[in-house]
Amino acid sequence: MAEKEIGVVSNYFEHVGAASIKLFGDLKVGDKIKVKGGETEFEQEVKEMQLDRADIKEAKAGEEPGIMLNQKVRKGYKVYKIIK
């Protein structure tokens, strides 16, 4: 499967396990992403996103949604969308 870089982690909120992602490309709930940085690399499905504390179904390039992540990440980690 191909992958396309679509964003970068701009902040991580450890107490809730969520990260804000500065997007270069569009992202929807249901998309599969891969997060890479340091010694961390994992894939997961985007199950929910928030923008300004409101649930959203999709986010566009230039936006910075919050996404729940399965693992701890750090600022600067790259986010890729997995393309089938």
Secondary structure per residue as TSV (DSSP state, phi and psi in degrees):
chain	resnum	aa	ss	phi	psi
A	1	M	-	360.0	144.3
A	2	A	E	-85.6	158.8
A	3	E	E	-138.2	147.6
A	4	K	E	-129.9	129.2
A	5	E	E	-66.6	125.7
A	6	I	E	-125.0	-2.7
A	7	G	E	-179.6	-179.8
A	8	V	E	-141.8	143.0
A	9	V	E	-68.8	122.7
A	10	S	E	-101.4	-18.6
A	11	N	E	-164.7	151.7
A	12	Y	E	-130.9	133.4
A	13	F	E	-112.0	92.5
A	14	E	T	-60.4	-36.3
A	15	H	T	-64.3	-21.5
A	16	V	T	-118.3	-6.7
A	17	G	T	70.3	36.0
A	18	A	E	-125.5	154.1
A	19	A	E	-128.6	147.5
A	20	S	E	-94.0	136.5
A	21	I	E	-119.1	119.9
A	22	K	E	-80.9	114.7
A	23	L	E	-90.0	137.4
A	24	F	S	-102.2	-15.3
A	25	G	S	-139.0	173.0
A	26	D	-	-79.1	150.7
A	27	L	E	-143.8	136.6
A	28	K	E	-123.9	154.6
A	29	V	T	-60.1	133.8
A	30	G	T	102.3	-19.5
A	31	D	-	-68.0	150.9
A	32	K	E	-100.3	133.3
A	33	I	E	-122.4	160.5
A	34	K	E	-125.3	135.4
A	35	V	E	-114.4	129.7
A	36	K	E	-131.4	136.8
A	37	G	E	175.0	141.3
A	38	G	T	55.9	-128.2
A	39	E	T	-99.0	8.7
A	40	T	E	-96.1	134.5
A	41	E	E	-155.6	121.3
A	42	F	E	-152.4	159.7
A	43	E	E	-117.3	150.4
A	44	Q	E	-162.5	162.8
A	45	E	E	-88.7	142.7
A	46	V	-	-79.0	110.8
A	47	K	-	-93.4	-29.0
A	48	E	-	-158.3	153.1
A	49	M	E	-139.2	152.3
A	50	Q	E	-133.4	147.8
A	51	L	E	-136.0	122.9
A	52	D	T	52.5	43.3
A	53	R	T	64.6	15.5
A	54	A	E	-113.7	137.2
A	55	D	E	-65.9	137.2
A	56	I	E	-131.9	158.4
A	57	K	S	-97.0	-26.2
A	58	E	E	-151.0	155.1
A	59	A	E	-131.4	146.3
A	60	K	-	-102.0	162.8
A	61	A	T	-53.9	137.6
A	62	G	T	97.1	-19.9
A	63	E	-	-85.9	167.8
A	64	E	-	-135.2	74.7
A	65	P	-	-75.8	159.4
A	66	G	E	-95.4	135.7
A	67	I	E	-132.7	133.1
A	68	M	E	-71.2	133.0
A	69	L	-	-120.0	151.3
A	70	N	S	-76.9	-21.3
A	71	Q	S	-134.3	161.4
A	72	K	-	-70.2	138.4
A	73	V	-	-129.9	173.5
A	74	R	-	-128.4	158.5
A	75	K	T	-55.5	135.5
A	76	G	T	98.0	-14.0
A	77	Y	-	-62.3	143.6
A	78	K	E	-89.8	145.5
A	79	V	E	-119.8	129.0
A	80	Y	E	-118.6	145.8
A	81	K	E	-97.0	131.8
A	82	I	E	-87.2	123.3
A	83	I	E	-105.6	125.8
A	84	K	-	-74.7	360.0
